[in-house]
Amino acid sequence: MLLICAAVFISYIDRTNISVAAVAMRRAFGWSETQKGLVLSAFYIGYIALMLPSAGLANRLGGRIVLGAAVAWWSVFTMLTPIAASGSLPLLVAARIALGLGEAAVFPASINLIGSSMPASQRSRAVALLISSLHIGTLFALPSTGWLVQTYGWPVPFYAFGAVGLLWTGVWFAWIRPQSPTEPSTAPARGPIPWGVLLRLPAVWAIVAGHFSSNWMLYVTSAWLPTYLSRTFGVSIASAGLLSAAPSLCSFAAANAAGFAADRLLSRGCSATSVRKAMQTIGLGAGALFLLLLTGAESTTSALVLLCCAAVSVSITTAGFAPNGLDIAPRHADVIYGISNTFATLPGIAGVFLTGWLVDRTGSFAAPFFVTAGVSLAGAVVFLVFASGKQQID
């Protein structure tokens, strides 16, 4: 489990480091802001394109092989990034797309491994620990990349972080051996993946809605938090970046607490349906409320407290939608996560862009906070109505 979380950590330092290094790279190569934006967004092209195929591979081949191969793949392309950048802009874009292709497998393969190696009584906290590792990766990547760029030059973070991934790959295949599923229900299914059956299940689309709305709030708040603090309260960029760490730390703690609480409730006889619905709807509903209150914040302190409360709330949903696929289709939870994560990646593009557009048009962050709260409430309603914790398919 620790190695799986380390893979998520590595994936986020490898995808995030360019957001800092791109400042120096833009000066070195004379990029326009448009070219810089192309480089930063290229990752998502590969990430979305291979999400479903990688989920299918994890389902058929097992998470051990797919995750190990994926980390090796994206680590190589992380290390190739400086060479590609020195070659041409199209080569760099291609390298970033290739990075996204590899990272597409990290969550479906990890969900496959949790389903096959963790007993049902521990899966909520395992999935919460898995997903919360992204916050630690992001927190580590931003300052460490800045220090490496300033001290050794912009190529060094790519070489260093890529080498860490290759080291992880060696440890993974040396230490982790193929394991038999802990329960018969999680043994690999024979025959083709029932894509049609899965896509017709209302419970699957409830997971999609929950994942999409949770990620919308996560992506918007994390991407725009420094700018919001700077523009609204006059906080310096350096201070805004430091303050932005607080919601991430709160998210990590809250996600793991929610996972532990969900497992305790299940062990005491609460139905999976009620536990998943409670975690998802309370998390999204409370998150929406705190964002609405944020529109009236009058100080940096009050805004940061409300942002931390919103981060805690949305993190509770990691005990809602995230392990729900293991409830309704244990043999195909990896595929369900691949489906939901495909849709849940779109807020990283559309939600972040829409926020900037609304701020430009209105001059404040009130409008995007209202939109985000609306998306959260809509996702909560869909999940409350259509989600289920009962097994839907063998």
SVG drawing of the C-alpha trace seen along z (x, -y; Angstrom):
<svg xmlns="http://www.w3.org/2000/svg" viewBox="-33 -44 56 61">
<polyline fill="none" stroke="black" stroke-width="0.4" points="0.0,0.0 2.9,-2.4 4.5,-1.7 1.2,-2.3 0.9,-5.6 4.5,-6.4 3.5,-5.8 0.8,-8.5 3.2,-10.8 5.7,-10.3 3.1,-10.8 2.1,-14.2 5.7,-15.5 6.3,-14.5 3.2,-16.2 3.5,-19.3 7.2,-20.2 6.8,-21.8 4.4,-24.4 7.3,-25.8 10.1,-25.0 8.1,-26.5 8.8,-30.0 12.5,-29.5 11.9,-27.5 9.8,-30.3 12.7,-32.7 15.2,-30.2 13.2,-29.3 11.3,-32.6 7.8,-31.1 4.7,-33.1 2.1,-32.7 0.1,-30.7 3.0,-28.3 3.5,-28.0 -0.2,-27.1 0.1,-24.5 3.0,-22.8 1.2,-22.9 -2.1,-21.4 -0.5,-18.8 -0.3,-16.3 -4.1,-16.0 -4.3,-14.9 -2.5,-11.7 -4.0,-11.4 -7.6,-11.3 -6.8,-9.4 -5.4,-6.3 -7.5,-6.4 -10.1,-3.8 -7.6,-1.5 -5.3,-1.5 -8.2,-0.6 -9.0,2.3 -5.4,3.5 -5.3,3.4 -8.5,5.5 -7.1,8.1 -3.4,8.1 -3.5,7.1 -2.5,3.9 1.0,5.1 2.2,5.3 0.3,2.3 1.3,0.0 5.0,1.0 5.1,0.5 3.3,-2.8 5.7,-4.3 8.7,-3.2 7.1,-4.7 6.3,-8.1 9.6,-8.3 11.6,-7.8 9.6,-10.6 10.1,-12.8 13.8,-12.4 13.5,-13.0 11.6,-16.3 14.8,-18.6 16.1,-16.9 12.7,-17.2 12.5,-20.9 15.9,-21.6 14.9,-19.9 11.7,-21.8 8.3,-22.8 6.5,-19.9 8.9,-17.4 8.3,-18.8 4.5,-18.7 4.9,-15.1 6.9,-14.2 4.2,-15.8 1.5,-13.8 3.6,-10.6 3.9,-11.5 0.1,-11.7 -0.3,-8.4 1.7,-6.7 0.1,-8.5 -3.4,-7.5 -2.8,-4.1 -1.9,-5.0 -5.4,-5.2 -7.1,-2.3 -4.1,0.0 -4.0,-1.0 -7.7,-0.5 -7.3,3.0 -4.5,3.8 -6.6,2.5 -9.5,4.6 -7.4,7.8 -5.1,7.4 -7.1,5.5 -10.0,7.0 -13.3,5.2 -13.1,3.9 -10.1,1.8 -10.8,0.6 -12.3,-2.8 -9.2,-3.9 -6.9,-2.3 -8.6,-4.3 -8.6,-7.5 -4.8,-7.1 -4.2,-6.5 -6.0,-9.6 -4.8,-11.8 -1.2,-11.1 -1.7,-13.5 -1.8,-16.4 1.5,-15.4 3.0,-15.1 1.8,-18.5 3.0,-20.1 6.5,-18.5 6.8,-19.3 6.2,-23.0 8.9,-24.2 11.4,-21.5 11.2,-22.2 11.7,-25.9 14.8,-25.2 16.3,-22.8 15.6,-25.2 17.1,-28.2 20.1,-26.2 21.0,-23.8 18.9,-24.9 15.5,-24.0 16.5,-20.6 17.5,-19.1 14.0,-18.5 13.1,-16.4 16.2,-14.2 16.0,-13.9 12.2,-13.1 12.5,-10.7 15.3,-8.8 13.1,-8.5 10.4,-6.8 12.9,-4.4 14.2,-3.5 10.6,-2.9 10.1,-0.6 13.0,1.6 11.8,1.8 8.3,2.6 9.1,5.6 11.7,6.9 9.5,6.8 5.9,7.1 5.0,10.5 1.7,11.6 -0.9,12.2 -4.1,14.2 -7.2,12.1 -8.2,11.8 -11.8,12.6 -13.4,14.6 -15.5,11.6 -12.3,9.8 -10.7,12.6 -10.1,11.6 -13.3,12.0 -13.3,14.4 -14.4,13.2 -14.5,9.7 -15.1,6.6 -18.9,5.9 -18.6,2.2 -22.2,2.0 -23.6,3.4 -21.4,1.1 -22.4,-2.0 -26.1,-1.2 -25.9,-1.1 -27.3,-4.2 -24.9,-3.5 -21.9,-3.9 -23.1,-7.3 -23.7,-8.3 -20.0,-7.6 -19.2,-9.7 -21.3,-12.6 -19.7,-12.4 -16.2,-12.2 -16.7,-15.0 -18.2,-17.4 -15.6,-16.6 -12.8,-17.2 -14.4,-20.4 -14.1,-21.9 -10.6,-20.5 -9.2,-21.7 -10.7,-25.2 -9.7,-25.9 -6.2,-24.5 -5.4,-26.1 -6.8,-29.6 -6.1,-29.8 -2.8,-31.8 -4.4,-34.2 -7.5,-34.6 -5.6,-35.5 -3.3,-37.9 -6.1,-39.7 -8.7,-39.8 -6.6,-40.6 -3.3,-41.9 -1.3,-39.0 2.1,-38.7 2.6,-35.8 5.2,-34.3 2.9,-34.4 -0.1,-33.2 1.9,-30.2 2.8,-29.4 -0.8,-29.9 -2.0,-27.6 -0.4,-24.7 -2.9,-24.8 -5.9,-23.5 -3.8,-20.7 -2.7,-19.6 -6.2,-19.8 -7.4,-17.7 -4.8,-15.0 -5.9,-14.7 -9.6,-14.8 -9.5,-12.2 -7.8,-9.7 -10.1,-10.4 -13.1,-10.0 -11.8,-6.6 -11.3,-5.4 -14.7,-6.5 -16.4,-4.9 -14.7,-1.5 -15.8,-1.8 -19.4,-2.5 -19.4,0.5 -18.0,2.8 -20.8,1.7 -23.4,2.9 -24.3,-0.3 -25.1,0.4 -22.6,-0.5 -25.3,-2.5 -26.0,-4.8 -22.3,-5.2 -21.3,-6.2 -24.3,-8.5 -23.6,-10.2 -19.9,-10.8 -20.5,-12.1 -23.5,-14.3 -22.3,-15.8 -18.9,-16.5 -20.2,-18.2 -23.0,-20.0 -20.8,-21.4 -18.1,-22.3 -20.7,-24.2 -21.8,-26.1 -18.3,-27.1 -17.7,-28.4 -20.8,-30.5 -19.7,-31.9 -16.3,-32.6 -17.9,-35.2 -18.4,-37.4 -15.0,-36.9 -13.5,-40.2 -10.0,-39.2 -7.2,-36.8 -7.7,-34.9 -11.4,-34.3 -10.9,-33.4 -8.2,-30.9 -10.3,-29.3 -13.3,-28.9 -11.0,-27.5 -9.7,-25.0 -13.2,-24.0 -14.2,-23.6 -11.0,-21.5 -11.9,-19.3 -15.5,-18.9 -14.6,-17.8 -12.0,-15.4 -14.7,-13.6 -16.0,-12.5 -13.0,-10.2 -14.9,-7.8 -18.0,-8.2 -17.5,-7.9 -13.9,-6.6 -14.3,-3.2 -17.9,-2.8 -16.9,-0.8 -15.5,1.9 -19.0,2.1 -21.1,2.4 -18.7,4.3 -15.6,5.6 -14.1,7.4 -14.5,4.2 -13.8,1.4 -10.7,0.5 -12.7,0.0 -15.4,-2.0 -12.7,-4.3 -11.3,-4.7 -14.7,-5.7 -15.3,-8.2 -11.8,-9.6 -12.1,-10.3 -15.0,-12.6 -13.5,-13.9 -10.4,-15.1 -12.5,-17.6 -12.9,-20.0 -9.1,-20.4 -9.5,-21.9 -13.0,-23.4 -13.4,-24.3 -10.1,-26.1 -10.6,-27.9 -14.1,-29.0 -12.9,-30.3 -10.4,-32.6 -13.0,-33.7 -15.5,-34.6 -12.9,-36.5 -12.0,-38.5 -15.6,-39.3 -16.8,-40.1 -13.6,-41.3 -14.1,-39.0 -14.1,-35.4 -17.7,-35.4 -19.1,-34.1 -16.8,-31.1 -17.4,-30.2 -21.2,-30.3 -20.7,-28.1 -18.5,-25.6 -21.0,-25.5 -23.8,-24.8 -21.8,-21.9 -21.2,-20.5 -24.9,-20.6 -25.9,-19.0 -23.4,-16.2 -24.6,-15.6 -28.2,-15.3 -27.4,-12.9 -25.3,-10.7 -28.0,-10.8 -30.7,-9.6 -28.8,-7.1 -25.8,-5.7 -25.9,-2.3 -23.6,-0.2 -25.1,3.1 -23.2,5.4 -24.7,4.8 -22.6,7.2 -20.5,10.3"/>
</svg>
